[in-house]
Amino acid sequence: MNTALAKAKTASKPVIAVFSAVWCPPCQRMKHDVYPNDAVKAYHDKFVWVYLDTDASANEKWMEKYGVSSIPHIEFLDSSGKSTGNEVGFKTPEAFAKVLDEKIQKAGQGTTSTAATAK
């Protein structure tokens, strides 16, 4: 997480911290079906992404800091590391792309594609 926060600060990009686990079916669906989907790919380079395994003791302090109590938990951070909100639970690619578009708009980076408006 520290590396992602440093990269975000240097690049002036927001962070997506994905808290998940290998045993979590919705987390794995997000990993395999949502994040690589074309609707979401348009946003890959607009954020610094970091994946945190909730079973790793090294991530406990981050889970506590961001109030992670269920997964998948996606925490959105500004480039200084301050939380700007979160999403908990499975989202379809289109729904997740819409959330990403809203986060980019609030960060002042503009929309990246029309993928977020796909139905």
Protein Blocks (a to p, Z undefined) as FASTA:
>chain_A
ZZmmmmmmmnopacddddddfklmklmmmmmmmmmpmklmmmmmmpccddddfkbmklmm
mmmmnopabdcddddddfkopaebdcedjddfklmmmmmmmmmmmnonopabfklmpZZ
